[in-house]
Amino acid sequence: GENVEQHPSTLSVQEGDSAVIKCTYSDSASNYFPWYKQELGKRPQLIIDIRSNVGEKKDQRIAVTLNKTAKHFSLHITETQPEDSAVYFCAARTGANNLFFGTGTRLTVIP
Amino acid sequence: DGGITQSPKYLFRKEGQNVTLSCEQNLNHDAMYWYRQDPGQGLRLIYYSQIVNDFQKGDIAEGYSVSREKKESFPLTVTSAQKNPTAFYLCASRNRGLGNTEAFFGQGTRLTVV
């Protein structure tokens, strides 16, 4: 099955700086890559996703890049704010199959 | 108000007892999933169901059981055979098919064995 690795496990940045979280996947057939944000005590919620026919996608302060050749994808958050503090999960899926999640990154934005 | 609901939010169980966690969705989603979340280990798949009356084991199914008698319900039973059941359990659902790919999560159930 698919194996998704996520780094770093924790990340602290100053407010206003950028944050980057990286994931790699093993199954070259994976074609859907979502990112979820989980605030403390709450459910994970989709913040952005990308499909394998696209190399980059942006939504305001967040962006995701995908390198299919290298089998890695990254989440970029610019102009970080304290409310960005949360655990972020990457995931990968092949077609209509199950999502495989990374181990999560705890992001702390320091005011 | 559509969504996916888990109950209860907190659950305490004595060792040796079975306990059932509820998951209900009114999103008309075909597929439903149960994940276990432990610190530093992300979300691990326990069981999933793509259609009514059918379900499959995930990566860590031992000590758990499920049923899918109705499209909107996918209860998870944590049996006494589960060696380390204390964890945060998340249920999710989504439409099958390549076009509708987002998974929606419930608010989770925190199970503690006492």
Interface residues (C-beta under 8 A of the other chain):
Chain A: G1 Q6 S9 Y32 P34 Y36 K42 R43 P44 Q45 L46 D49 F89 R93 G95 A96 N98 L99 F100 F101 G102 T103 G104
Chain B: Y33 Y35 G40 Q41 G42 L43 R44 L45 Y48 G58 D59 L90 R96 G97 L98 T101 E102 A103 F105 G106 Q107 G108
